[in-house]
Amino acid sequence: MTNPTTDLWQIRARQLDAYRWALWRERYGLIGAAVRVVRDAILDFKYGIGARLRASTAPDSASKRILVLHGSPKLLAQRRKNGLIKALRERGHEVVEAAIEPLDVAIRQKLLYRPPAKVPLRYYAHAAYAEWLARHHQPGLVLSERHGSLVTPFLRLSLNAQDKHLAQLAHATTVERSRRLSMTDYDYYLLFGQSSLAALQRRTLRFGTTQAILTGSYLIDQRYDMPPATKEPHVLVLGVGPDKEKRAGYQRTYALIRDWAARHPEVPVSFKPHPRSPMTFWKDASAAPSNLRLLSPDMPLAEALEQSSVVLSIMSNAALEASLASRPVIYINNSEDQDDLEQTRFFGECVTSQEMLDDRLDWLCGHYQQALRNARAFADYHLAHGVHGQRKTAEAIDRLIHGQPLPTTRLEGTLG
């Protein structure tokens, strides 16, 4: 007689094989995908052997505490979820935090419990680490922000076997085309808004079935409920992530902004870097204009927006907060990347030259109220609940932990 639990874990492993193959085939031909599958398999077997030798027996656990599982140790150190965690604790919840470690680190540190069912050796390390995450902190609900992890399906299986749940906490909109967003194997998926749900629904490849909940952004609270700026023009530039900053198109965009600022010394310009940005371009830029101020990566975005009257957005989810804060936004970009946020739809043609930037700023001076309406429409399109996103997210989590119903949209996987 077969064991239904064992069958479920082995079925999930076979589904992951098909999913990983499909991911590679999206980018490579038959031979290229096959080479990468073989390479991944060799590493998986290596990890599986190491994990099997080091895994221990999981203890029994029974708790209703919430485990906030950050995507990496670096993200944990940034403490971006402090506001949400505070809101959850104010509702009486015990909250603990941890980070998903790289698989080799988990094996080396013996963060492994034996899976409760048979798992193919190629996925043993993933399953053993998932079992450790599901039991070590004794969570009743896990809130994860890691997109695309192969540990996720086994973490969900382990939690569900204990009558517990996995909720994915989107840390940005899910409109970008990242392959990691094809992983949707969560009990619940807490999304920023309707645009995020629509983008996931359009994907031809999704692994796992989930219940989507439009909670808004957990990063947004009443601090962004600001009156429109009334002072003289003060331009705030929203920097892109460290991966994008290295690419030529975004370097050209930064150079455009720097050169424009040098031509307009009378206009204060502040640059707000991404929290993980080393600011290499700006530190190395020769003859940086005196009116350009580099803000600390640690400065709260709300504080930077309070000091500004116009925002230059390149490709950053921070444009959402800027729009909520009643700051007109100008889309400026000299890269060839697709405008996943649909900024041109709301803010007009993408600015690609100093002359276009001059013209757009002149237009804003005469059409400020229209620019504010455009910003509000942009925010409404991407965000549910506006400046109440953090509170609404905490309320949704509170209802999940108590087993109370919520309005959801079922999102089916595409692999059968």
Summary of the structure (lengths in Angstrom):
residues: 416
radius of gyration: 23.1
end to end distance: 24.7
largest distance: 80.0
contacts: 1365
relative contact order: 0.12
helix: 48%
strand: 14%
